[in-house]
Amino acid sequence: MKWEKNGTHHVAKGEEGYFEINESRAGGRRRFWAKYQSYKTGKMFRMRPCDTLREMKVACEDNYYWEG
């Protein structure tokens, strides 16, 4: 999987599913939120937010569902 950027939206797509990271600035605090979505089974989950994009990407890449 490889990260692709579109503004503040980051997506990494694989054969089984994809990870998506979005940025939020609610309450004046910058946070990054991620979710995983499976193409075949419809499995979806959200991950705990992180303070930095790098932290969120590492959390996704260390996840069981990360392909590659």
Secondary structure as UniProt FT lines:
FT   STRAND          3..6
FT   TURN            7..8
FT   STRAND          9..13
FT   STRAND          17..24
FT   HELIX           26..28
FT   STRAND          31..38
FT   STRAND          44..46
FT   HELIX           53..61
FT   TURN            64..65
//
